[in-house]
C-alpha cells in the first residue's frame, strides 16, 4: 500500500497556515495603524482652534508637543478598537490578500 501522496499533501498544506497567520497579523497591523493615523488627524483638526491653556504650561511648547499627544491619543483609540475603522480596513486588506494569494496559486 503506497501512501506517499497523502504525506505530500499534508506537507504542502503546512506552509499555508503560517503564511495565512502572517497575512492576518499584517492586515490587523495595517488596520490599526490606519485608524490611529486617521483619528490623530481628526483630533488635530478638532484642536486646531483651541487656545493653549495653563493645563500644560501654554505657549509655543504646548503647541509643539500637542501634535505628539494627539497622535498618542489616536493610537490609544485605535488600540481600543471602539470606532471600528481599523476592523473595516483589516477586513479589506485581508480580502485583498486572499485575492492575491488565490491569483498566484492558480
Secondary structure as UniProt FT lines:
FT   HELIX           4..47
FT   TURN            48..49
FT   TURN            55..56
FT   HELIX           59..80
FT   HELIX           85..105
//
